[in-house]
């Protein structure tokens, strides 16, 4: 693994949805989706010229994902994976795109907030407003 200790620590921090006991971690297939979305965004934006086979493979896995903030539930933002998402993240980082880890962390923060918001909406009863 080529991840630095700082990258590993930040990765763990970003995939944690709630830190209170017990800590809640994003589902592995959601983390995999974020890694693949990062790769797809890099290729689609034209930031990466002559993308490596590894990056293309990751990006292809995101082909059927909804946009991060489509009207679809956060629960559909998932990619099946056979390997741990941190290994996918490591593969993404080894593609040598400058600040790719920062882009991933930002997407993870956005998705984390979306998951929290959906959790609040599902647990919070709404009072009917009298007109």
C-alpha positions as CSV (number, residue, x, y, z in Angstrom):
1,X,0.0,0.0,0.0
2,X,1.4,3.4,-0.9
3,X,-0.9,5.5,1.2
4,X,0.8,7.8,3.7
5,X,-0.2,7.6,7.3
6,X,-1.8,11.0,6.9
7,X,-3.8,9.8,3.9
8,X,-4.9,6.7,5.8
9,X,-5.9,8.7,8.9
10,X,-7.9,11.2,6.7
11,X,-9.5,8.4,4.8
12,X,-10.7,6.8,8.1
13,X,-12.0,10.2,9.3
14,X,-13.9,10.9,6.1
15,X,-15.7,7.6,5.9
16,X,-17.0,7.9,9.5
17,X,-20.6,9.1,9.3
18,X,-21.1,9.5,13.0
19,X,-18.3,9.6,15.6
20,X,-20.3,9.0,18.8
21,X,-20.4,5.6,20.4
22,X,-20.9,3.5,18.4
23,X,-19.1,5.1,15.5
24,X,-21.0,4.7,12.2
25,X,-19.0,4.0,9.1
26,X,-20.2,4.4,5.5
27,X,-21.1,1.1,3.9
28,X,-18.2,-0.4,2.0
29,X,-20.0,-0.3,-1.3
30,X,-20.8,3.4,-0.8
31,X,-17.1,4.1,-0.3
32,X,-16.3,2.1,-3.4
33,X,-18.8,4.2,-5.3
34,X,-17.0,7.4,-4.1
35,X,-13.7,6.0,-5.3
36,X,-15.1,5.1,-8.7
37,X,-17.0,8.4,-9.0
38,X,-13.7,10.2,-8.3
39,X,-12.0,8.3,-11.2
40,X,-15.0,8.9,-13.5
41,X,-15.0,12.7,-12.7
42,X,-11.3,12.9,-13.4
43,X,-11.6,11.3,-16.8
44,X,-14.9,13.0,-17.8
45,X,-13.5,16.4,-16.9
46,X,-10.5,16.0,-19.1
47,X,-8.1,16.6,-16.1
48,X,-6.4,13.3,-17.0
49,X,-5.0,12.8,-20.4
50,X,-4.1,9.3,-21.4
51,X,-5.7,7.8,-18.3
52,X,-4.1,4.6,-17.0
53,X,-5.9,1.3,-17.3
54,X,-6.4,1.3,-13.6
55,X,-8.2,4.7,-13.6
56,X,-10.3,3.7,-16.6
57,X,-11.3,0.4,-14.8
58,X,-12.4,2.4,-11.7
59,X,-14.2,5.0,-13.7
60,X,-16.1,2.3,-15.7
61,X,-17.5,0.9,-12.4
62,X,-19.2,4.3,-11.8
63,X,-21.0,4.3,-15.2
64,X,-24.4,3.4,-13.7
65,X,-24.1,5.5,-10.6
66,X,-26.5,8.4,-10.2
67,X,-25.0,11.9,-9.8
68,X,-24.1,12.5,-6.2
69,X,-27.0,14.9,-5.6
70,X,-29.6,13.5,-7.9
71,X,-33.0,13.0,-6.4
72,X,-32.2,9.3,-5.8
73,X,-31.8,8.1,-2.3
74,X,-28.2,8.0,-0.9
75,X,-28.7,4.2,-0.5
76,X,-28.6,3.7,-4.3
77,X,-25.1,5.4,-4.5
78,X,-23.3,2.1,-4.2
79,X,-20.9,-0.1,-6.3
80,X,-20.5,-3.7,-5.5
81,X,-16.9,-4.5,-4.5
82,X,-15.0,-7.7,-3.7
83,X,-11.9,-5.9,-2.3
84,X,-11.8,-3.5,0.7
85,X,-12.5,0.1,-0.4
86,X,-9.2,1.3,1.1
87,X,-7.5,-0.9,-1.5
88,X,-9.6,0.8,-4.2
89,X,-8.6,4.1,-2.8
90,X,-5.0,3.1,-2.8
91,X,-5.3,2.1,-6.4
92,X,-6.8,5.6,-7.1
93,X,-4.0,7.4,-5.4
94,X,-1.3,5.4,-7.3
95,X,-2.7,6.8,-10.5
96,X,-0.5,9.8,-9.7
97,X,-3.1,12.5,-10.2
98,X,-2.3,15.5,-8.1
99,X,-4.7,16.0,-5.1
100,X,-6.9,13.1,-6.1
101,X,-7.1,12.2,-2.4
102,X,-8.4,15.7,-1.6
103,X,-11.1,15.4,-4.3
104,X,-12.1,12.0,-2.9
105,X,-12.3,13.4,0.7
106,X,-14.5,16.3,-0.5
107,X,-16.9,13.8,-2.2
108,X,-16.9,11.7,0.9
109,X,-17.8,14.7,3.1
110,X,-20.7,15.6,0.8
111,X,-22.0,12.0,0.8
112,X,-21.6,11.8,4.6
113,X,-23.8,14.8,5.0
114,X,-26.3,13.4,2.6
115,X,-26.5,10.2,4.6
116,X,-26.9,12.2,7.8
117,X,-29.7,14.3,6.3
118,X,-31.6,11.2,5.1
119,X,-31.2,9.7,8.5
120,X,-32.7,12.8,10.1
121,X,-35.6,12.8,7.6
122,X,-36.4,9.2,8.3
123,X,-36.3,9.6,12.1
124,X,-37.7,13.1,12.6
125,X,-41.5,13.3,12.7
126,X,-42.8,16.4,10.9
127,X,-45.7,18.4,12.5
128,X,-48.4,19.4,10.2
129,X,-48.6,23.2,10.0
130,X,-52.0,24.7,10.5
131,X,-52.9,27.3,7.8
